Amino acid sequence: MTTRFKFPNNLMVFVYSTLFLLLPGHLLAQAAPVPIRDPNAVALASRALQGLVGRTALTDISLEANATYIAGSDQEMGPATLVALGNQQSRVTLNLTSGQRQEIRSGIAGVWVGADGAPHAMRSHNNFVDAAWFYPAFTLAALASDPTLAISLVGQDVHNGEPVYHLALSRVVARKDPNVVALIQHISAVDLYLDASTLLPAALDFNVHPDKNTGIDIPVEVRYAAYQSFDGVQAPTRIQKYVQNSLTLDLTVTIVAINSGIPASVFALPAVPAGGAQ
């Protein structure tokens, strides 16, 4: 069963109020949407999940990989560890030549740590996309337990030169203010592409946004390839992350651990000093 992260009511009120202030004008006029689930999309997602995990009740996953990190002209290499507990908690650790880099997600809260070891808070509006971006089985599994998830089948498509089924997912939270509903749906939207032959996830697309402007979309794509079976669960052994069509992270997975009992303490967020929000 997917583990859900819960927030104090006062924190959620603060987050929603802050997000409303950042709402781009073109969303203000939209009527409040409702969580619609296309039966064809639900059926396809269910088949895709079964193809990934079979009858395994997936709770957590841990990936060990060799990583290449690219930032402009800078390119570094080193071992990486990616762990997820359900779709809302993850920790990505890159041990690169310049030092260790980390991203830790727990629900809509998150912290990133640069090579200098200084923690920085991640903007909550960039954390409505599922934390386990490197293993989308958790997103598919959440459909069974999270009634706020909407899903539709866009149709058959060609993505990166391969035939795929295109699914669109987003989060629709019941709120009296339709503007907040529309904003959350906008910032949580993802496009999942399933291989037309195997139904294994081929790519996951979503947007991130500048700190103070949710109206500007910065495209991110994660590509999955070279699936192998680990304890009866299919996992990609090649994961590539693109930001604005530029490769930023290239992972070759060497070890996959399924349901190893990862404790929630792994995703505890380090304290961020005043002025550390990014």
Secondary structure, 3 states (H helix, E strand, C coil): CCCCCCCCHHHHHHHHHHHHHCCCHHHHCCCCCCCCECHHHHHHHHHHHHHHHCCCCCCEEEEEEEEEEEECCEEEEEEEEEEEECCCEEEEEEEECCEEEEEEEECCEEEEECCCCCEEECCHHHCCCCCCCCCCHHHHHHCCCCCCEEEEEEEEEEECCEEEEEEEEEECCCCCCHHHHHHHHHHCCEEEEEECCCCCEEEEEEEECCCCCCCCCEEEEEEEEEEEEECCEEEEEEEEEEECCEEEEEEEEEEEEECCCCCHHHHCCCCCCCCCEC
